[in-house]
């Protein structure tokens, strides 16, 4: 499981010219899922996300987590994060999980993260053609992969 976390001032997802979700201060998280991923990967990432101290304290030091700042989260599925680009110039997405694996894991990720955050995580729509708009704050962008926990 692979994520890209962006600290944002605001972010939104639009599908078919209709805004599906939007947030103010918090995280926009792009999520890539592969076949081998499981609930253990979800639990590890959710704990890391919630504890990540990348929000400024009263002294302007990144020392607060998303709960401290009462931030919001927008979670967007993105199979292209699992791209393999070793051969040629056309990426292969063979590592990306099939729908029957990815959808239940995505749903569980949303539920687990919402529970840890203490409020509903906003989402895009799995498999949809989405337009994601954001204002990266900082910028602060962090990548995590459950295959590289060490």
N, C-alpha and C positions, 0 to 999 in steps of 0.2 A: 504494500500500500504506500502510495506516495502522495504528499501534499505540498502545495505552495500556499504559504500564509502571507497575506499582505495586510499591514495595518492601514486602515482607511479612515478618511473623514466622512465618506459616504460611498455607497456602492448599490448597484441595482442590476436586476436581470429583466430583460424584455424578451418576450416570445410573441411572434406574429404581431408586432407593433403594440402589444399590450404589456404594461409593466406588471410582472408577476410578483416580484419581491424587491424590497429596498431596505437598507439600514443606514444609520448614521455611524458615529464613531464605533470602531470595532475591527473585526477581521473579515476579509473576504478570503475564503479558503477554497482552493481548487483541489479536487480529490480524484486520484487515479487508482483503480482497483485491478489487481491481477488475480488469476485463478487460485493461486496458493494462499491468498489472504483469508483471515478468519477473525473471530471476535477478539482474540488476543491482540491482534494488530490494531483493531479499533480501540480497545481499552488503553493501550500504550499511547497511541496518538492523542486521544481525547485528554488523557492526563497531562501530556506535554503541552497541548494547546491551552488548556485552562491555567496551567502554572507558568506559562511563558511570560516573563517580566520584560515587556517591551513598551510599556506606556509610562509616560513621564510622571514623576512624583512632584511634590511642591518645589523641589530644587532643580527641576528640569532634567533629572537623571532617570533613565529607563529602569524603573524599579517596581512598577506596579503591573499586576496581571489584569486580565479582562474582567474578572469579577470585581476587583478593586475599583475599576473605572465604570462599572455597570454598562460595559460595552455590549454590542450586538454581534452576531455572527451570520454571515451569508455563506452557505455551503453550495458549491456548484460541482457536479460530476464532470470530469474531463478525462476521457479515455486516452487522449493524446499525450498525457503525462507518461504513459507507459511505452512511448515510441522507442523503437530501436533504430538507430541511424548509422550503424557500423558499416553496412554495405550500401553503396550507391547513394543517391540523393533523394529517393522516395522512402520515407519512413515506413517501417513495418509496425503494425499494432498487434502482433501475434501474442504478446504478453498481456494485453488487456483482457480482463475477464469477460466472458460471454454474459448476455443479459440475465440468464437464469441464475448465475452466480453473483453478478454485480448488483442487481437491484435489491436483493435481500440484505447484502452487506451495506449498501448505501443507506437503506432504510434504518438499519441497526446503528450505523454511524450517526445519523441524524438524531435518533432517539437517545443514544448514549451521550452525545455531546449536549443535547438539550437538557438532559438530566443533570449533567455536570455543571452546566452554565446556570441552571436554575430558571431558565426561560426558553421559549421556543426558538430554535435555530431556523432562520429563514432559508429557503432553498430555491434552486432553479427547478428544472424539470428534466428528469433523467432521459437522455436520448434526444432531447429537443434541440433545434437550432436556436441557440440563445445569443443574445447580444448582452454582453456584460460591460457595465460602465462603472468606473471607480475613480476616486481621487486618492492615490497612494499617499499616506501621511508619513513624511520623514525624508525620503522613502524608507520604509522598513519592509523587507521581503525575506522570508525564511523558507527554505526547502527542508522537508523531512521525508525519510524513507524508512519503513520498518525493517528493511533488509540491511540497514546501516545503523543499528541502535548503539553500537559502541563508539 
